Amino acid sequence: MLLIIFYNYTVCCYNLLYMNYWLMKSEPECYSIDDLKKDAVEHWDGTRNYQVRNMMRDDMAVGDLALFYHSNAGKETGCVGIMKVHSKAYPDPTQFDPKSDHPDPKSDPDNPRWLCVDMKYVEHLDRLVSLQEIKLDPKFDSMPLVQKGNRLSVFPIKKTHFDRVVKLGSTTV
């Protein structure tokens, strides 16, 4: 019994110390934070970038936290909520579905090219933290989102950036 309690405590502390943080983009007309709230858990599909695929496979872990970012949304572009990685990476089923928005006829079912992860809704931010607001805050100067040439839809962020966005998005003190 004592060994089980110690193991659970060790795993809990390890996850808190070594958790990864992510920013994951979606166009709200395709899939929004409200859609994720309604679904509770949904696969993050349609990624067709090898670097993102490799991060999902090699770096994402169940329990990691991510900012949900509405992209290409005009004045509403920015961070709108928090979600959690709910599964390890697995083959993205949309690559094999010719009717999906993201088919890949060259992907082999015996050796799938593309992966996805399940994401679980955690909460909406109290308010949008806009891209403009992030760009104007010097505390985000090293964040990949504001770096020239970064076009990835999923990327790791520092805990300090995650915490700063959550703080800015909160209306409570």
N, C-alpha and C positions, 0 to 999 in steps of 0.2 A: 504494500500500500504506500509506504513512504517513498519507494522508488518511483512509482507512478506519479505521485505528487511532484517529486523533484524533476522528473522528466517533463511534465506539463509546464512547470515553472520555467525550466530551461528553454523549452521550445517557445514559450511566450516571450521571454526576454530576448531570445535570438531574433524572433520576428520583429520586435520593436526596434532593436539595434540595427538590423540589416534590411529593413524594409526599403523597397524601391518606390519612387514616386514618379508619376507619368503625367503627361498632358496628351489627351487624345481628342482629335478633331473630328467633327461630323457636321455636315451641312444640315441645319435644322429642318429644311423641307424634305430631306431624305430620312433622317433619324435624329430626333431631338431628345433633350433631357426629359421632357414630358413623356415621350414614348418609352424611355427606359424606366421611368417611374411606374408607368402603367404595366409594363412587362415584368418588372422586378429584376429579372435576369435575362440577358440576351447575348447572343454571340456577336462579337465585334468582327464583322466580315467585310469582304471586299478589298482588303489591303493587297495591293499588287506592287509592292516594293520589297526587294530582297533585304534591304537593311532593316526595315520594320519587321519583316517575317523573322529574321534572325534574332531581333530583340525579343519578340514574342516567344520564340522557342528557347532562347538561351538565358534571358535576363528577367523576364516577367515571372513572378511567383504568386501563388494563391495568397491573397491577403494584401498585396501591394495596393496602394491607393492611387487614384488618378483624378485629375481635373477633367471634367467634361467641357469641351470648348466648342462653341458654335462658330463655325467658319463660314466665310462668304455670306454673312448675314447683315451687311450694311452697318448701320449704327448699333446693331445688336450683336456684332461680332465680339466674342470674348468668352471668358470662363463663366459658366452658369451653374455648375454643380460638382458633386463629388461622387465617384463610383469606386468599386473595389474589384480587383481581379478575382474571379470566382472559379476559374479552372486553369489547368495547364493548357498549353497550346495543343491544338489538334487540327486535322485537315479541315480547311474551309469548304463546306459543302457547296457554296455558290459557284466554285470554280468548275464543278461538273454539271451544273444546271444551265442549259442553253437559254432558258427563259429568265434567268436571274440578271441583275444589273451588272454582274461581274463574272461572266463565264470566261473560262480559259480552255479552249479546245485542245491546246497542246499539253495541258497538265494530265499526267498519268495517274489513274486511281491507285495503282500499285506503288507509286512513288510521288505522292502529291507535292505540288510545287508551293502551294499557298496554305498558310495556317491562320487560325483565328483563336481567340480566347473568349470565354464567357465573362461578361461584366455584370456586376450587381449594383443596383441603385443604392446609394447611401443617403444623399440629400441634395436639395437645391441650395445654392447660395441665396442669401437674403436679397442680394442684388447682383446684377451683372457687373463683372470686373472687365471692362472693355479693353480691347487691344490698344486703343489710344492711351488709356490710363496706364497700362503696363509699360508702354513705350516711353511715357513721360516720367516714370518712377526710376531713379538711378539704381535702386536696389535690384532691378531686373536687368541691368546691363549685360550680365553674363548668361541670362536665360536664353536657351536656343530659339525660343519663339521670336525674339527680337533680333537675332543674328541674321546678317545678310546671307542669302542663299539657302536658308533652311526651309525646305518645302515639305518636310516629312509630316505625315498626318498623326504619327505616334512617336513620342520621344521621351527620354528620361529627363526629369528635372530635379533640382536640388530640393531637399526638405525645406530649406529656408525660403525658396520660391513658393513651394506648395503652401507653407504656413502663411506667407505674406498674402497670397491671393485669398486664402480662406479668411484671414483677418480683414482684408479690404472688402470682401463680399458679405461680411457680417454687419448687421445693424445693431447688434448688442455690444455693449462695452465689456 
